[in-house]
Amino acid sequence: MLSRIASSLFWIGRYIERSDGTARILDVHLQLLLEDPWIDEDTACRSLLGVMGSDAPDGVLAREDVLRILAVDRTAPASIVYSLSAARENARRAREIVSTEMWECLNTTAARMPRKVTSDKVHEFFNWVRDRTALAVGIMDSGASRDDAWHFFTLGRSLERADMTARLLATRSLTEASGPSWTTILRSCGAYEAYLRTYRGVPSARNAAEFVLHDRLFPRSILFSVTRAAESLRDLEPRLERAGVSDRALRLLGQIQSELEFRPVAEVLDDLPAHMSSIQEATSAATEAIRRRYFPENVAPSWMGDAR
């Protein structure tokens, strides 16, 4: 496969997942700002922009500013509209590989993105974004052969999901006194009902964090996402060496797996932001290693204020 095509498929997967994750995080936290009058809105908005890797503008910030910057600003790399437009552009570059259904899905989504979202349509907009990204993923999963094209798409999507879940968990500590509850965190990543079926009880900090971080069966957990990314790397280039692992990206993902597998969840909760930051740094380093290995001529798109 041409490196140009591999790069496009990898970033289609990442941008689709980034759009979905950003919509989930914003849906939770903008609603929280609306419902809780005791939150310092300016501080919370700046913290949220920081977690999402976007620089905060001067002046007092409100939820409308966050919505504009992270949802509909076509020049902000962390925004939803930027990600969906970039996914569409990468699909155009790989048109000989991308299916007609996928192209039409991404093209229609980018064309219908609004330039402004009114306050009464915010939740509806985020639901629409999640529906469109789910459609794109469903098209790929249900209609694509499990060849290199699918593995590059899945590799990008899995790395981005691990990163976005880490960002979501990092927001738990934005405002400790009135930050989102673990029930809200679980709902925001589509994990609440799966959690209830697994633990059969009201979410506690330990159980909820363990589920989203360490569960091997839940597809949105960080461990599941990292494991899926590592499997795609092995399928793209099976190991030939008898000892050790020579692929840097695979080593980095293996180190994350080991941390998640063997570090007690209580230790993670003691300093959740630091542990989530280390996961984001590792996924960024793995992305750079993949770029150098498979598509070195391309510069990896980056979040503002982020190493990627």
Residue pairs with C-beta under 8 A, 6 or more apart in sequence:
1 148
1 149
1 152
3 294
3 295
3 296
3 297
3 298
4 93
4 94
4 295
4 297
4 298
5 94
5 96
5 97
5 149
6 148
6 152
6 294
6 295
7 90
7 291
7 294
7 295
7 298
8 90
8 91
8 93
8 94
8 97
8 98
9 90
9 94
9 97
9 98
9 149
9 152
9 153
9 156
10 152
10 153
10 155
10 156
10 290
10 294
10 295
11 86
11 87
11 90
11 156
11 301
12 87
12 90
12 91
12 94
12 98
12 106
12 153
12 156
13 152
13 153
13 154
13 155
13 156
13 157
13 158
13 160
14 156
14 157
14 159
14 160
15 83
15 84
15 86
15 87
15 90
15 160
16 83
16 84
16 87
16 133
16 136
16 137
16 157
17 133
17 156
17 157
17 160
17 161
17 164
18 83
18 160
18 164
19 80
19 83
19 84
19 87
19 129
19 133
20 129
20 130
20 133
20 134
20 164
21 160
21 161
21 163
21 164
21 165
21 167
21 168
22 52
22 70
22 71
22 78
22 79
22 80
22 83
22 164
23 71
23 80
23 126
23 129
23 130
23 133
24 126
24 130
24 164
24 168
24 188
24 189
24 190
25 48
25 51
25 52
25 164
25 167
25 168
25 171
25 188
26 66
26 67
26 70
26 71
26 80
26 126
27 122
27 123
27 126
27 127
27 188
28 171
28 180
28 184
28 185
28 187
28 188
29 44
29 48
29 171
29 174
29 180
30 63
30 66
30 67
30 122
31 122
31 123
32 39
32 180
32 184
33 39
33 41
33 44
33 45
33 63
34 63
36 178
38 178
39 175
39 178
40 175
41 61
41 62
41 63
42 60
42 61
42 62
43 175
44 174
44 175
45 56
45 61
45 62
45 63
45 65
45 66
46 56
46 61
47 171
47 174
47 175
48 66
48 70
48 171
48 174
49 55
49 56
49 61
49 66
49 69
49 70
50 56
50 305
51 167
51 170
51 171
51 174
52 70
52 78
52 167
52 303
53 77
53 78
53 303
53 304
53 305
53 306
54 69
54 70
54 76
54 77
54 78
54 303
54 304
54 305
55 304
55 305
57 65
57 69
64 119
67 117
67 122
68 116
69 76
69 78
69 79
70 76
70 78
70 79
70 80
71 79
71 80
71 81
71 117
71 125
72 79
72 80
72 81
72 113
72 114
72 115
72 116
72 117
73 79
73 81
73 82
74 81
74 82
74 85
75 82
76 82
76 304
77 301
77 302
77 303
77 304
78 303
78 304
80 113
80 129
81 113
84 106
84 109
84 110
84 113
84 129
84 132
85 110
85 113
86 301
87 106
87 110
87 136
88 106
88 107
88 109
88 110
91 98
91 102
91 103
91 106
91 107
92 103
95 103
97 149
99 139
99 143
99 144
101 139
101 143
102 136
102 139
102 140
105 132
105 135
105 136
105 139
106 136
109 132
109 136
114 125
117 125
137 157
140 150
140 153
144 150
144 153
148 236
151 232
151 235
151 236
152 232
152 236
152 294
154 228
154 229
154 232
155 229
155 232
155 233
155 236
155 290
158 225
158 226
158 228
158 229
158 232
159 225
159 229
159 283
159 286
159 287
160 283
161 220
161 225
162 222
162 225
162 226
162 229
162 256
162 279
162 283
163 279
163 280
163 283
163 284
165 189
165 212
165 220
165 221
165 222
165 225
166 222
166 276
166 277
166 279
166 280
166 283
167 276
167 280
168 185
168 188
168 189
169 185
169 209
169 212
169 213
169 272
169 276
170 272
170 273
170 276
170 277
171 179
171 180
172 179
172 180
172 182
172 185
172 272
173 179
173 272
173 273
180 188
181 203
182 203
182 204
182 205
182 208
182 209
183 192
183 202
183 203
183 208
185 208
185 212
186 192
186 195
186 203
186 208
186 211
186 212
189 212
189 220
190 220
191 211
191 212
191 218
191 220
191 221
192 203
194 211
194 218
195 203
195 207
195 208
195 211
198 211
198 215
198 218
199 207
199 211
201 207
205 269
206 265
206 266
206 269
209 265
209 268
209 269
209 272
210 265
211 218
211 221
212 218
212 220
212 221
212 222
213 221
213 222
213 223
213 260
213 265
213 268
214 221
214 222
214 223
214 260
214 261
214 265
215 221
215 223
215 224
216 223
216 224
216 227
217 224
218 224
219 225
219 228
222 256
222 260
222 279
223 257
223 260
223 261
226 253
226 256
226 257
226 260
227 257
229 253
229 286
230 250
230 253
230 254
230 257
233 247
233 249
233 250
233 253
233 290
234 250
236 294
237 247
239 245
239 247
245 251
245 254
247 289
247 293
248 286
248 289
248 293
249 286
249 287
249 289
249 290
249 293
252 282
252 285
252 286
252 289
253 282
253 286
255 282
256 279
256 282
256 283
259 278
268 275
280 306
281 307
283 308
284 306
284 307
284 308
285 307
287 300
287 308
288 300
288 308
291 298
291 300
300 308
301 308
302 308
